[in-house]
Amino acid sequence: MSNNGKFIQSKRTFLKTGLASVALSAPFVNRAWAETTELTMLGWYGTAEPDMVGAFEEANNVKFVPKYYAGGDNMLAALAQNPPGTFDIIHTDAEYAKLLVANDLVMQLDANEYPMDDLLHDDFKSFSGHWDDSGNLYSLISRFGHLGVSYNKDVLTAEEASTYDIFWDERLTGKVGHFDWHLPSLGQMSLLVGNESPFDIDDAGWQAVQEKTLSLKPQVGGYFDFGGTFSGLKNAEMLAMVGIGDWVTGILERDGAPVSSVVPKEGGIQWTESYSIAKTSEKADLALKYLAYTMSPEGQVKTAQMLGYPGHCVTKAGRAMLNEVDPAEAQRSRQVDGDPQDPITLINEGRISYRDIPVQQSLEDWNDFWSEYKNA
């Protein structure tokens, strides 16, 4: 059996027994409302806040009860630590959605109910991890973004930031931060050492990633959770960040902070988020209605404007409406035709790799090295 197969088997046991050792990054957010239907969502922070779900709640007499996490491993832990039926909607990253499908945890969706022909890129129509081997849809793409070099504009120019090598610049000694999750940072190091498929690498490629990452240690000033990543850049405690992108700097830019992100010459990594419905949900009809709403032009605009962290529209109609109703955000996030950093242009130019779980190693291998690196 492949390492990937071993991982899925081990996670199946993990999920069924509930032997979760990964601590959640945020507590269960409880809300009490009377005489409304509650939908529980397991998702990244912000996905069930009023700016995202308020209009749907009002129109459908429903209230969302969120439980937030940061990082796919914590999503798996949350599922293991709560009994079946706890969650109705699961918002996750594509590379972890495939584990939900493989472990029979989410219900099948009808692709005909969604504007698949309106998706901005052909890859989105059959995105890996969202479909099973028989071509059945289980997880619905909702938003995406690109990871690259995030930097302080008072210290670095966009041109200087256009290579991962900038992290070793002497001006950044002690001022390089990591978002504390192995996949984004190690994926970027994999691109830097020349691995064309950053998550599908042989033993030699994996060794090169580890050696290059360890060489960055003298530059590193910290490893940060969701909130710490924001504050580190906002307060200029960190002048550059590994493993993030506009999903962090975009919020700070909106508030006037001198930070930005760029996809460097070595390429960027795409995070891709989706919604699934838990197989044990007793409110699947209402959950399905919400999934359809997220794919409407209005729902897509909300995902681009999300206060928790911005993302890119996945439909043509959504992107068109964003440019109409909020041209400033469309331009800031480069979701405009003709921009060289237009996220769809970057994909078409072959400069983007889709984030994945390791193919030739296990997630445990990568996570173990990440722990070793942090403690080095």
Buried (B, 14 or more C-beta within 10 A) or exposed (E): EEBBEEBBEEBBEBBEEEEBEBEBBBEBBEEEEEEEEBBBBBBBBBBBBEEBBEBBBEEBEBBBBBBBBBBBBBBBBBBBBBEEEBBBBBBBBBBBBBBBBBBEBBBEBEBEEBBBEBBBBEBBBEBEBBBBEEEEBBBBBBBBBBBBBBBBBEBBEEEBBBBBEBBBBEEBEEBBBBBBBBBBBBBBBBBBBEBEBBBBBEEEBBEBBBEBBBEBEEBBBBBBBBEBBBEBBBEBBBBBBBBBBBBBBBBBBBEEBBBBBBBBEBBBBBBBBBBBBBBBBEBBEBBBBBBBBBBBBBBBBBBBBBEBBBBBBBBBBBBBBBBEEBEEBBEBBBBBEEBEBBBBBBBEEEBBBBBBBBBBBBBBBBBEBBEEBBEE
